[in-house]
Amino acid sequence: MRMHKHLQDIDEMLDFLDLHVMGRSLKAIMKSNNYSSYDPLQLFRAILSEEYMFQLNASIDRNLKLAKLRGSDAQIGNLKTGNGRLYQDSTIKQLSSLEFIADRKNIAIFGESDAGKTYASKAFGIEACRNGYRTLFTDFTDLIDYLYILKSTDMNKYKKKLNFYSRIQVLILDDFLITHLGNDRSLILFSLIKNRDELGTSTIITSQYDPSTWVSFLESDGNFAMGDSIRRRLLNNGYTLLIEKAV
């Protein structure tokens, strides 16, 4: 009777703490035939393990949702030469540890159209989510257009959003500089990349154009220095990954 009362009290406390999986695990073990074989530490570990895995998976799922990567099947393990793709396998191996995030470095992924650049960027993003890094995957043009509209209509909100995107630990910009940017959009991009460089947050870009051509997409009002600064901030502090189609 006393054991039942203790179990009921513990169950109520776990329920109050929203540790429902832990409560169910305890009940299941108490009803099992091998309950008496557990010492206190083994029992605690057994009921804690299931709650831990539940909370961990829930956290990863939330991270993937916020990163706009939920539902993607991209995996770093698939980024290896084969199936019509040529990867820089040694670079992939180095980047898979995610040390580039702790080291505050960027990744620039290059390749022709349909080479698998987006898949690769998502694979790194998903792995970052699994390791607890705040991540966001977005189309480059959509983001710049969004910030441009905000800047034109609500400067205070623009500044808040620019600060938000600057502080995301891993920001993935897909199809970087796919079209020419006017002066206003180029200034927004410069502000974003400059802020992220100064804060030490990692940026991942995918592009099908050689970096030497970027200035032509950004150059406006004769401001060559701004375009060159964007290129240097992204590439000089990071890794370059080339994905090629096998002939």
Long-range contacts (C-beta under 8 A, 24 or more apart in sequence): 19-51, 21-50, 21-51, 21-54, 22-47, 22-48, 22-50, 22-51, 24-50, 25-50, 25-51, 59-132, 60-129, 60-130, 63-129, 63-130, 63-132, 63-133, 63-134, 63-135, 64-126, 64-129, 66-134, 66-135, 66-136, 67-125, 67-126, 67-128, 67-129, 67-134, 67-135, 67-136, 67-137, 68-136, 68-137, 68-138, 69-122, 69-125, 69-126, 69-129, 69-135, 69-137, 72-122, 72-126, 74-119, 74-120, 74-122, 74-123, 74-125, 74-126, 75-123, 75-126, 76-123, 76-124, 76-127, 78-119, 78-123, 79-120, 79-123, 84-245, 84-246, 85-115, 85-116, 85-243, 85-244, 85-245, 85-246, 86-243, 86-244, 86-245, 86-246, 87-241, 87-243, 88-241, 88-242, 91-239, 91-241, 92-241, 94-239, 95-124, 95-239, 95-241, 96-127, 98-124, 98-127, 98-128, 98-131, 98-133, 100-202, 100-238, 100-239, 101-128, 101-133, 101-169, 101-170, 101-202, 104-200, 104-201, 104-202, 104-237, 105-202, 105-237, 105-238, 105-239, 106-202, 106-203, 106-204, 106-205, 106-234, 106-235, 106-237, 106-238, 106-239, 107-202, 107-203, 107-204, 107-205, 107-238, 107-239, 107-240, 107-241, 108-204, 108-205, 108-207, 108-211, 108-234, 108-235, 108-238, 108-239, 108-240, 108-241, 109-204, 109-205, 109-206, 109-207, 109-241, 109-243, 110-206, 110-207, 110-208, 110-210, 110-240, 110-241, 110-242, 110-243, 111-206, 111-208, 111-242, 111-243, 111-244, 111-245, 112-208, 112-244, 112-245, 113-208, 114-245, 115-208, 115-243, 115-244, 115-245, 116-243, 117-174, 117-206, 117-207, 117-208, 117-243, 118-174, 118-175, 118-206, 120-206, 120-241, 120-243, 121-172, 121-174, 121-204, 121-205, 121-206, 122-172, 124-170, 124-172, 124-204, 125-170, 125-172, 125-204, 128-169, 128-170, 133-169, 133-170, 134-168, 134-169, 134-170, 135-168, 135-169, 135-170, 135-171, 135-172, 136-165, 136-168, 136-170, 136-171, 136-172, 137-172, 137-174, 138-171, 138-172, 138-173, 138-174, 139-174, 139-175, 140-173, 140-174, 140-175, 140-176, 140-177, 140-178, 140-205, 141-175, 141-178, 141-179, 143-173, 144-181, 144-185, 144-188, 144-189, 145-185, 147-188, 147-192, 148-184, 148-185, 148-188, 151-184, 151-188, 162-188, 162-191, 162-192, 162-195, 163-195, 165-192, 166-192, 166-195, 166-196, 166-199, 166-201, 167-199, 167-201, 168-201, 169-201, 169-202, 170-201, 170-202, 170-203, 170-204, 171-196, 171-201, 171-202, 171-203, 171-204, 172-203, 172-204, 172-205, 172-206, 173-203, 173-204, 173-205, 173-206, 174-205, 174-206, 175-206, 175-207, 175-208, 176-205, 176-206, 176-207, 177-207, 177-209, 177-214, 177-217, 177-218, 178-208, 179-217, 180-216, 180-217, 181-217, 181-218, 181-220, 182-220, 183-220, 183-221, 183-223, 186-218, 186-220, 186-223, 186-226, 186-227, 187-226, 189-218, 189-230, 190-226, 190-229, 190-230, 193-230, 193-233, 193-234, 194-229, 194-233, 197-233, 197-237, 202-238, 203-234, 203-238, 205-234, 211-235
